[in-house]
Every structure is written in structure tokens, then in C-alpha cells.
Amino acid sequence: MAKLVLSMNGSVLGNYFVEKERLSVGRKPTCDIQINDEGVSKEHAVILTVGNDQILEDLGSTNGTQVNGQTVKRHILQNGDVIEVGRYRLKYVNQKAMPDMDFDKTLMIPAFDRTKLRQEGAVKDGADTQSIATAVANARNVKTVFPLGAVRGIGGALAGQEIELARPITPLGKPGSSAIISRRPMGYFITHVAGKKHPTVNGKSIGEAPSPLDNLDQIEVGTDKLQFYLK
């Protein structure tokens, strides 16, 4: 099981096992890893478990989040990665996420471009995002047997648009109100990432846990309304 080792100035302050599919980091007492320091935002970052991978995402924090000395928005964690949050460090320990995968451990997933999402009707962040997504799928040797899915916009900025869910992870929404849809061998799941208001499926809040999607489910993420369907 993956774990995070919290330290400051070389002194270990605690160990946190990644037992949840959504692990929050921040100054708020409700965060799973609370760091009571003014350099840390109330809701600073989140670690999402998608299949066999853990993905770190900065939640628009004031001072940013670094991994191995580089500022990141999204990052697929590899064994030994050091996350810097304010003056504190979180070392990611996971022997199953070894750095001998077919993608470089320093690669970062770019934050998705909202303008491109609107104009192109798909999440297209360039070759880096595509290559990372492909590398993750190949490295984990996951055979996706579930039918290909997609979402169509039925309200908000994405009305009339179609987004094919061919990638392992598809982000939706915008900073401050976002979610991801993950493609797994057993189907599609939607997970809350950021924002006080959780996404809804058929009018019901999904909460913090990943929620499975069924054909023709209606989704709301922020001001966007979409319908999920299987091709």
C-alpha cells in the first residue's frame, strides 16, 4: 500500500497510508492530511487514486505545489517522489510505482485548457498529455474491456459538444469546481476534485467517493450539464 511520509527540516512528523480514493491536503481541520501552517492553503492539494496510480493535483493553492523541485498542477506520482507544500515535505512511498516505467517520472500532466475544451469539444492538452495517458495505460498493462463512453453537453458552456472518454482520465469543469471521469476495466467513474459543490449524477451529489456511471446518466459539474452514454 502506498504511503506519504510527512516531514519538516528532516524530522518525520507522521505517516499517512493512501487508503482512500481521494486524499486531501491542506490547512483545514477536515483535510485528511492537515498541515497547520500559513504557507499552506486551506484546501491545498488532493491525491486521487485511479486504478493502480496516484495522481497529485494542486487545488489552485496560493503558494503552489512542487514535486522534486518543480511546480506542478497535476502529476502522476512515482516511488520516491517528494511533494513540497509550504515548508513541509511529503515523500511518496510505493514499491509498485517504480521509476522503471516507460514514462519519465518527472513528466507532469498539464492543467487542461478551458478554452480548448470549449472550442474543440475534447480535452486536448497536446502531445505530452496524450503520451502520458498512453504510457500509463501501457505501463500498467490494463485491458479495458468496457465499451467506449462519451459525454455530450446539454447545458452550460459545453452545450452541443461531445467529449469522447477514450483516455484513462478526462478532467471536467474549471479551477474551483472540477471533477475527473476515469476509465477502468469495469466501467467509468466520476470523482470530485475541487470545489465546495460536489458534482451530481441524476440530481444526487456524489460526495467524496468515486461514483460509477451508467448509460444515459446526467452529470452536473459546476455550471456544466452533461449526459454520459456508451457508444
Summary of the structure (lengths in Angstrom):
residues: 231
radius of gyration: 17.3
end to end distance: 35.1
largest distance: 53.5
contacts: 721
relative contact order: 0.13
helix: 10%
strand: 44%
